[in-house]
Amino acid sequence: MSDTTLKATAAGSGASATERFLTDKTGASGPHTDTARVNTLATALITAVHDVIRNHQVTYEEYNALKSWLISVGQDGEWPLFLDVWIEHVVEEVTTAARQGSKGTIEGPYYVPGAPALPSVSALPTRDAEAGTPLLFQGQVTGVDGEPLAGALLEMWQADDDGLYAQFAPGIPEWNLRGSIVTDGEGRFAVTTIQPAPYQIPTDGSCGRLIAAAGWHPWRPAHLHLKVSAHGHEPLTTQLYFTGGAHLQDDVASAVKPELVLDPRPNGTGAYEVTYDFVLDPSS
């Protein structure tokens, strides 16, 4: 394991994730929902908290511990991590329930827009002698009608062999294992990369204290991240996992779906390859 693993702190990752969210995400600057909707959701949320307090006879000692912890989450910059790990998978489930095409899952806190543009047959940027098992990831993007989507965009990002992400851990080149691949005239792509490693979410901050106090584990299974988009179609955000990988059944982020598990096969050259096709719904 490289020295950078020891330097990837919750505070550093949390600060990067918070800054990225505030910079990139629509709605980060303030609410854009009508008053009635805010009233409905806020009232339901507060009522649910009241029910937990009553049902479990929460004490002042426990209430003050929660209050202190909530403050520390903000101080550590870990609200994006907390929400993406424990809340986002339900939002994704609700908002994509009617889709007919490929399954999606959470984006997570480590997406960065603007990754280098790459042709349909390409390799993700890597360091010299990048550690990890080589992987050829290939497939086709179509609509639900089966028509190939030429010029579709696959934004792809992943952890390295130490479970670290460029721009969220020190000592890694800015666009390492990140790229924006454009499909060919038949909607096809073939990307050379490495198989990522499972990793722990940062545990030296507030989220780690919650995990320890609750007796949970902090692990995510190895996965590739993708955002797939094409003109006239709903964008797809997903993660792809690996057969036999650790923590497929107990992902801390509850993001694994059976349809998203890949089964790479050795190709005789020391590398593995896998084919996975994306099907996009038409824009509503």
C-alpha positions in Angstrom: 0.0 0.0 0.0 1.5 3.4 -0.9 2.4 6.2 1.4 -0.4 8.4 0.1 -2.9 6.0 1.7 -1.8 7.2 5.1 -2.2 10.8 4.1 -5.8 10.6 2.8 -7.6 12.1 5.8 -11.3 12.6 6.4 -10.7 16.3 6.8 -9.0 16.6 3.4 -11.5 14.5 1.6 -14.4 16.1 3.3 -13.2 19.6 2.5 -12.6 18.6 -1.2 -16.1 17.0 -1.4 -17.8 20.0 0.2 -16.0 22.5 -2.1 -16.8 20.4 -5.2 -20.5 20.2 -4.3 -20.8 23.9 -3.7 -19.1 24.6 -7.0 -20.8 22.1 -9.3 -24.2 21.1 -8.0 -27.4 22.9 -9.1 -29.3 24.0 -6.0 -26.2 24.2 -3.8 -26.7 28.0 -3.4 -30.2 27.7 -1.9 -33.6 26.1 -2.2 -35.6 26.3 -5.4 -38.6 24.4 -4.2 -42.0 26.1 -3.6 -43.1 26.9 0.0 -45.8 24.2 0.2 -43.2 21.5 -0.8 -40.7 22.7 1.7 -43.4 22.7 4.4 -44.4 19.2 3.5 -40.9 17.7 3.5 -39.6 19.6 6.5 -42.6 18.8 8.6 -42.4 15.1 7.7 -38.7 15.0 8.5 -39.0 16.7 11.9 -42.0 14.6 12.8 -40.0 11.4 12.0 -37.3 12.6 14.3 -39.9 13.3 17.0 -41.2 9.7 16.5 -37.6 8.3 17.0 -37.2 10.3 20.2 -40.5 9.1 21.6 -40.3 5.5 20.4 -36.8 5.0 21.8 -37.1 7.3 24.9 -34.0 9.4 23.9 -32.4 11.0 26.9 -30.8 14.5 27.2 -27.4 12.8 27.3 -28.1 11.1 24.0 -29.6 14.3 22.5 -26.6 16.4 23.5 -24.3 13.7 22.0 -26.2 13.9 18.7 -26.1 17.7 18.8 -22.4 17.7 19.3 -21.9 15.1 16.5 -24.1 17.1 14.0 -21.9 20.2 14.7 -18.8 18.2 14.1 -20.0 16.8 10.8 -20.2 20.3 9.5 -16.8 21.3 11.0 -15.2 18.2 9.4 -16.8 19.0 6.0 -18.4 15.6 6.0 -22.0 16.4 5.1 -21.5 15.3 1.5 -20.0 12.1 2.7 -22.7 11.4 5.2 -25.6 12.1 2.8 -24.0 10.3 -0.1 -23.3 7.2 1.9 -26.5 6.8 4.0 -29.2 8.8 2.2 -28.5 9.2 -1.5 -29.4 5.5 -2.5 -33.0 6.0 -1.5 -33.3 9.3 -3.4 -31.8 7.6 -6.5 -34.3 4.7 -6.0 -37.3 7.0 -5.9 -36.3 9.3 -8.8 -35.4 6.5 -11.2 -38.1 4.0 -10.4 -40.0 4.5 -13.7 -36.9 4.0 -16.0 -37.0 1.2 -18.5 -33.3 1.3 -19.4 -30.1 0.5 -17.5 -30.1 0.6 -13.7 -28.4 3.5 -12.0 -27.1 4.0 -8.5 -25.6 6.8 -6.4 -23.0 9.3 -7.7 -21.1 9.5 -4.5 -19.0 12.5 -3.4 -16.0 12.0 -5.7 -17.3 13.1 -9.1 -15.5 15.9 -10.9 -16.8 17.4 -14.2 -14.5 18.3 -17.0 -12.3 15.1 -17.2 -10.2 14.9 -20.3 -12.0 14.1 -23.5 -11.1 10.7 -24.9 -12.0 8.8 -28.2 -14.1 5.7 -28.2 -11.1 3.4 -28.0 -8.8 4.8 -25.4 -7.2 4.4 -22.0 -7.9 6.3 -18.8 -5.0 8.6 -17.8 -2.7 6.8 -15.4 0.7 7.2 -13.7 3.7 5.4 -15.1 3.5 1.7 -13.9 0.1 2.3 -12.4 -0.5 -0.5 -9.9 -3.5 -2.8 -10.4 -4.8 -5.6 -12.7 -5.4 -4.3 -16.3 -9.0 -4.2 -17.4 -10.6 -3.7 -20.8 -14.1 -2.3 -20.3 -16.1 -2.2 -23.5 -19.7 -2.1 -24.7 -22.3 -0.1 -26.5 -24.7 2.7 -25.7 -28.2 2.5 -27.1 -31.7 3.8 -26.5 -34.5 1.7 -25.2 -35.6 1.2 -28.8 -32.2 -0.5 -29.5 -30.9 2.3 -31.7 -27.1 2.9 -31.2 -26.3 6.3 -29.7 -23.4 7.7 -31.7 -21.4 10.4 -29.8 -22.8 9.4 -26.4 -20.6 10.6 -23.5 -19.3 8.3 -20.8 -17.8 10.2 -17.9 -15.8 7.6 -16.0 -13.9 7.8 -12.7 -12.6 5.3 -10.2 -10.3 4.6 -7.2 -6.8 3.4 -7.8 -5.3 0.1 -6.5 -5.0 1.7 -3.0 -8.7 2.8 -3.0 -7.9 6.5 -3.5 -9.4 9.1 -5.9 -7.5 11.8 -7.7 -8.4 15.2 -6.5 -9.5 13.8 -3.1 -6.2 12.3 -1.9 -2.8 14.0 -2.1 0.0 12.9 -4.4 -2.1 11.7 -7.3 -2.2 13.5 -10.7 -5.3 15.6 -11.2 -7.0 13.4 -13.8 -5.7 10.1 -12.8 -8.2 7.3 -13.7 -10.7 9.9 -14.9 -11.9 10.5 -18.4 -14.8 11.5 -20.7 -15.2 8.9 -23.5 -17.2 9.7 -26.7 -18.7 6.7 -28.4 -18.2 5.9 -32.0 -20.8 5.9 -34.8 -22.3 2.7 -33.5 -22.4 3.9 -29.9 -19.5 1.6 -29.0 -16.6 2.2 -26.6 -13.5 0.3 -25.4 -11.6 1.7 -22.4 -8.4 0.3 -20.9 -8.1 0.9 -17.2 -7.3 -1.1 -14.0 -9.6 -3.0 -11.7 -10.1 -0.7 -8.7 -9.7 -1.8 -5.1 -12.4 -1.9 -2.4 -11.9 1.0 0.1 -13.0 2.3 3.4 -14.8 5.7 3.5 -12.7 8.1 5.7 -13.0 7.0 9.3 -10.9 9.6 11.2 -13.8 12.2 11.2 -17.4 12.4 12.3 -18.7 9.7 10.0 -16.0 7.4 11.3 -17.1 8.1 14.8 -20.7 7.2 13.9 -19.5 3.9 12.4 -17.4 3.0 15.4 -20.2 3.9 17.9 -22.8 1.9 16.0 -20.5 -1.1 15.4 -20.8 -0.8 11.6 -18.0 -1.3 9.0 -16.8 1.4 6.6 -16.1 -0.6 3.5 -17.3 -0.1 -0.1 -16.8 -2.8 -2.7 -14.6 -2.1 -5.7 -16.4 -0.2 -8.5 -16.3 1.9 -11.6 -18.3 5.1 -11.6 -20.0 6.3 -14.8 -22.3 9.1 -16.0 -23.7 8.3 -19.4 -25.5 10.9 -21.5 -26.7 11.4 -25.1 -28.8 14.0 -26.8 -32.5 13.5 -26.4 -32.0 10.9 -23.5 -32.1 10.9 -19.8 -28.6 10.9 -18.3 -27.6 7.8 -16.3 -25.4 7.8 -13.2 -24.3 4.4 -12.1 -21.5 2.2 -10.5 -20.4 -1.2 -11.8 -19.1 -3.8 -9.4 -17.2 -7.1 -9.7 -18.3 -10.7 -9.2 -16.9 -12.2 -6.0 -15.7 -8.8 -4.7 -15.7 -8.1 -1.0 -18.6 -6.2 0.5 -21.1 -6.7 -2.4 -23.6 -7.9 0.2 -22.9 -5.3 2.9 -21.8 -2.1 1.1 -21.8 0.7 3.6 -23.5 2.9 1.0 -26.2 0.3 0.1 -25.6 1.1 -3.6 -25.1 -2.4 -5.1 -27.7 -3.8 -7.4 -27.5 -7.3 -9.0 -27.8 -5.8 -12.5 -24.6 -3.7 -11.9 -22.2 -6.6 -11.1 -19.6 -7.3 -13.8 -17.9 -10.7 -14.4 -14.5 -9.9 -16.0 -12.7 -12.8 -17.7 -8.9 -13.2 -18.3 -8.0 -12.6 -21.9 -4.7 -14.5 -21.9 -2.4 -11.5 -21.7 -2.5 -10.9 -17.9 -5.4 -8.5 -18.3 -9.1 -9.0 -17.9 -12.0 -7.8 -20.1 -15.7 -7.3 -19.7 -18.6 -6.1 -21.9 -21.4 -4.0 -20.5 -24.0 -2.2 -22.6 -25.9 0.9 -21.4 -29.5 1.6 -22.4 -30.8 5.1 -22.0 -34.4 6.2 -21.6 -35.7 9.0 -23.9 -35.9 12.4 -22.2 -39.2 13.0 -20.5 
